[in-house]
Amino acid sequence: MILGGHPPRDTYVGWQSYRSRRGMLLPAPAISLQQWRTIPESRRADSDLFRHLTNANLPLQDTPMHDKVGRLIRRRLRGNTMKQDDPTRAA
């Protein structure tokens, strides 16, 4: 269900699907070791995967590439906000 297919967000249908579902995924609840042991062994892997997928806090690394990409994105956003005649998204 989490990794299921979804329509692309750059279409109207895909955007409406994203908008209606974006707040529905709740993180896995914190459970104690005793509660985890009560989960049937056949479902423990699913529980662990759900916890890993929804509670991942990956560190943001400050690398030269991160800085360069950040500058590029900020420059493009600033430039595209001033555009009035051409579309801001390439075809």
Sine and cosine of phi, psi and omega as CSV:
sin_phi,cos_phi,sin_psi,cos_psi,sin_omega,cos_omega
0.00,0.00,-0.67,0.74,-0.02,-1.00
-0.93,0.37,-0.66,0.75,-0.08,-1.00
-0.99,-0.11,0.24,0.97,-0.02,-1.00
-0.91,0.41,0.29,-0.96,-0.02,-1.00
-0.96,0.27,0.55,-0.84,0.04,-1.00
-0.70,-0.72,0.48,-0.88,0.05,-1.00
-0.91,0.42,0.48,-0.88,-0.01,-1.00
-0.87,0.49,0.62,-0.79,-0.07,-1.00
-0.95,0.31,-0.25,0.97,-0.02,-1.00
-1.00,0.06,0.18,0.98,0.14,-0.99
-0.94,-0.35,0.32,-0.95,-0.01,-1.00
-0.88,0.47,-0.72,0.69,-0.02,-1.00
-0.89,0.45,-0.69,0.73,0.01,-1.00
-0.90,0.43,-0.65,0.76,0.01,-1.00
-0.91,0.41,-0.66,0.75,0.02,-1.00
-0.91,0.42,-0.61,0.79,0.05,-1.00
-0.90,0.43,-0.72,0.70,0.02,-1.00
-0.88,0.47,-0.72,0.69,-0.03,-1.00
-0.87,0.50,-0.63,0.77,-0.05,-1.00
-0.98,0.21,-0.33,0.94,-0.09,-1.00
-0.94,-0.35,-0.19,0.98,-0.20,-0.98
-0.88,0.47,-0.44,0.90,0.00,-1.00
-0.99,-0.16,0.08,1.00,-0.11,-0.99
-0.99,0.17,-0.44,0.90,-0.06,-1.00
-0.99,0.17,0.90,-0.43,0.03,-1.00
-0.98,-0.20,0.60,-0.80,0.02,-1.00
-0.90,0.43,0.43,-0.90,0.04,-1.00
-0.90,0.44,0.66,-0.75,-0.01,-1.00
-0.94,0.33,0.49,-0.87,0.08,-1.00
-0.96,0.27,0.78,-0.63,0.01,-1.00
-0.79,-0.61,0.42,-0.91,0.01,-1.00
-0.99,0.15,0.20,-0.98,0.03,-1.00
-0.87,0.49,-0.62,0.79,0.01,-1.00
-0.91,0.42,-0.65,0.76,0.04,-1.00
-0.91,0.40,-0.64,0.77,0.01,-1.00
-0.89,0.45,-0.61,0.79,0.00,-1.00
-0.93,0.38,-0.38,0.93,0.03,-1.00
-0.98,0.20,-0.25,0.97,0.05,-1.00
-0.95,0.32,0.72,-0.69,0.04,-1.00
-0.85,0.53,0.58,-0.82,-0.06,-1.00
-0.85,0.53,-0.53,0.85,-0.01,-1.00
-0.93,0.37,-0.33,0.94,-0.03,-1.00
-0.96,-0.29,-0.12,0.99,-0.04,-1.00
-0.89,0.45,-0.64,0.77,0.01,-1.00
-0.89,0.46,-0.65,0.76,0.04,-1.00
-0.89,0.45,-0.68,0.73,0.00,-1.00
-0.90,0.44,-0.68,0.73,0.01,-1.00
-0.90,0.43,-0.67,0.74,0.01,-1.00
-0.90,0.43,-0.69,0.72,0.03,-1.00
-0.86,0.51,-0.68,0.73,0.01,-1.00
-0.90,0.43,-0.68,0.73,-0.01,-1.00
-0.92,0.40,-0.63,0.78,-0.03,-1.00
-0.94,0.35,-0.60,0.80,-0.11,-0.99
-0.99,-0.13,-0.16,0.99,-0.02,-1.00
-0.87,-0.49,0.36,0.93,-0.01,-1.00
-0.98,0.21,0.83,-0.56,0.09,-1.00
-0.87,-0.49,1.00,0.05,-0.04,-1.00
-0.98,0.18,0.70,-0.72,0.01,-1.00
-0.94,0.33,0.59,-0.81,0.07,-1.00
-1.00,0.03,0.88,-0.48,-0.08,-1.00
-1.00,-0.04,0.74,-0.67,0.07,-1.00
-1.00,0.01,0.99,-0.14,0.02,-1.00
-0.86,-0.51,0.27,-0.96,0.06,-1.00
-0.85,0.53,-0.60,0.80,0.01,-1.00
-0.92,0.39,-0.65,0.76,0.03,-1.00
-0.87,0.50,-0.71,0.71,0.01,-1.00
-0.90,0.44,-0.68,0.73,-0.03,-1.00
-0.91,0.42,-0.70,0.71,0.01,-1.00
-0.91,0.42,-0.65,0.76,0.04,-1.00
-0.87,0.49,-0.69,0.72,0.04,-1.00
-0.89,0.45,-0.68,0.74,0.00,-1.00
-0.88,0.47,-0.71,0.70,-0.01,-1.00
-0.90,0.43,-0.70,0.71,0.02,-1.00
-0.88,0.48,-0.65,0.76,0.01,-1.00
-0.90,0.44,-0.68,0.73,0.00,-1.00
-0.93,0.38,-0.63,0.78,0.05,-1.00
-0.89,0.45,-0.69,0.72,0.04,-1.00
-0.88,0.47,-0.70,0.72,0.00,-1.00
-0.91,0.41,-0.65,0.76,-0.04,-1.00
-0.96,0.28,-0.42,0.91,0.03,-1.00
-0.95,0.32,-0.38,0.93,0.00,-1.00
-1.00,0.00,-0.21,0.98,-0.03,-1.00
-0.93,0.38,0.63,-0.77,0.04,-1.00
-0.79,-0.62,-0.29,0.96,-0.08,-1.00
-0.94,-0.34,-0.67,0.74,-0.05,-1.00
-1.00,-0.08,0.47,-0.88,0.09,-1.00
-0.92,0.39,0.51,-0.86,-0.05,-1.00
-1.00,0.07,-0.25,0.97,-0.01,-1.00
-0.95,-0.31,0.79,-0.61,-0.02,-1.00
-0.93,0.38,0.51,-0.86,-0.01,-1.00
-0.98,0.21,0.00,0.00,0.00,0.00
